Amino acid sequence: MRLLPALLLCCASVPAGAATLRPVTTLHGPTVFLHDLFDDAGANANRLLGPGPGPGGRITVGAAQLAAIARQFDVDWRPVSSADQAILEWPGHPLPREDAIAAVRDALTASGVSADASIELPGFTAPIVPSEAMAKPVVSQLDYDPNTGRFSATLSVNGNGMQPIIMRIGGQANDTVELPVGAMRLATGLVLRAEDVHMMRVRTSLVHGEVVHSLDQAIGMQMKRQVPAGQPLAVADLAKPTAVLRGATVQMQLNVSGLLVTGQGMALEPGAAGERIHVQNSGSHAVIEAEVVGPGRVRVMPQAGTVLAGDNAAQGVVR
């Protein structure tokens, strides 16, 4: 029976039509109004109180300050305890780094830098922008050095319902080119397959000398030295696969008037298909020049002289 008097006392402490404290308010702009703190704030509900928290921030208004505000603007509200408070927050998020880079790229492209240049923004701290502002960054006052690739500029961020954010930024722009690179470390002697190389954009500053520009130029070639993954392939680092090893026994072929004469010899140097090497006839020990035509096979040029002749000639085969 004691519960009823207590309820009546509580009801008596909140007169009809009194204002109600808003414990948490989500703001939609940089300023705070009286109605952000109290519901039913009366005639001054739309009164501007001052700046609020920045995007992504919050402020807490304590009981004493709330009571002072209520008295100043004739709001029918009194704190129940010193623990009363109102939290004001403005949702926000960091400006996406890629949005800032896109704005820098637009400005650099207008200054003659290639549209696919790589752009670095070391030390860039993304400003916090309101979540609902649709913030758009724009670059102005660009200072670009084409010799070093370094730049500095002013980044301005604007959006609905937000104060413009202006900051200085700086970084490096590097032109790039699409080239074949190793998908992994390419070992010496490796004959490149399709899975060993892929196309990738590479800084032009990393390209030295004549390099391979297409996968067709790389696949099927043999590495003359080790090349790290992701590095452009120099033309000088590639060779046709070795078809004949030095000291290996080879089949010599000589086509004379429609007759294909074959014999054995020893390669005195390695060679790839299409290359000319010196071969020693196993029978006559004569050294002649021959063209490598495949693994273990060479073709003797007619102008190289009669190699397969006399008592040491190999057996001919007519085809």
ZICOR-V169564 format. One record per backbone hydrogen bond with DSSP energy under -0.5 kcal/mol. CO is the residue of the C=O (numbers start at 0). NH is the residue of the N-H. Records with the same first field share a line. If there is no record, write none. Layout:
# ZICOR-V169564
CO->NH / NH
This chain:
# ZICOR-V169564
0->4
1->5
2->6
3->7
4->8
5->9
6->10
7->11
8->12
9->12 / 13
10->13
12->14
14->17
19->38
20->22
22->86
24->26 / 88
29->51
31->48 / 49
32->35
33->36 / 37
36->21
38->19
40->43
41->44
43->46
44->34
46->33
49->31
53->56
56->89
58->87
59->61
60->85
61->65
62->66
63->67
64->68
65->69
66->70
67->71
68->72
69->74
70->73
74->76
75->18
80->83
81->62
83->62
85->60 / 87
86->24 / 88
87->58
88->26 / 90
89->55 / 56
90->130
92->128
95->98 / 99
96->100
97->101
98->102
99->103
100->104
101->105
102->106
103->107
104->108
105->109
106->110
107->110 / 112
108->111
113->116
117->173
119->171
120->123
123->125
126->94
128->92
129->132
132->159
135->157
137->155
139->153
141->143
142->151
143->145
144->148
148->172
149->144
150->170
151->142
152->154 / 168
153->139 / 155
154->166
155->137 / 157
156->164
157->135
158->161
163->165
164->156
166->154
168->152
170->150
171->119
173->117
174->203
176->178 / 201
178->199
179->232
180->197
181->229
184->186
185->226
186->189
189->191 / 222
191->219
192->195 / 196
193->196
195->182 / 183
197->180
199->178
201->176
202->205
203->206
205->207
209->234
213->216 / 217
214->217 / 218
217->220
219->240
220->191
221->238
222->188
226->185
227->230
230->181
231->233
232->211
233->236
234->237
236->223 / 224
238->221
240->272
242->295
243->270
244->247
247->266
249->251 / 264
250->297
251->262
252->299
253->255 / 260
254->256
255->258
257->318
258->255 / 260
259->316
260->253
262->251
263->281
264->249
265->279
266->246
270->242 / 243
271->274
274->291
276->289
277->267
278->280 / 287
279->265
280->284
285->280 / 287
287->278
288->300
289->276
290->298
291->273
293->296
295->250
296->292 / 293
297->252 / 299
298->290
300->303
301->304
304->306
306->308
308->311
309->312
314->261
316->259
